[in-house]
């Protein structure tokens, strides 16, 4: 996982106000890596904000090519 990669995670803590229950399958979230993982956390740009995600819960869905 490197800066610029597109990663995905699933948030299982999303609460549905209408049903009063948690969304069983969670909600997928996409973000761009801003800083490489450190201490199991990765800094991500998600919905215009910088947030920390737990690195081992993420999967890379698009890699930045290393052109020189």
C-alpha positions, 0 to 999 in steps of 0.5 A: 500500500503506497501513497496514491493507491485507491483502497476500500474498506467496509464499515460495519458500524453504520446504523440505519435510523429507519430500521433501528438496526446496524446495516448487516453487510456494512457500507463500502468506503473508498479512499486514496492513501495519503501516507503509508501505513504506520502502526496498523493505521493508514491516513486516507482521503475519504469524502474530502476529509483526512481520516485514519483507517485500520490498514489490515481492514483495507484492500487495494482496488487501484494501484498507482503505477511507478513510472520513471 
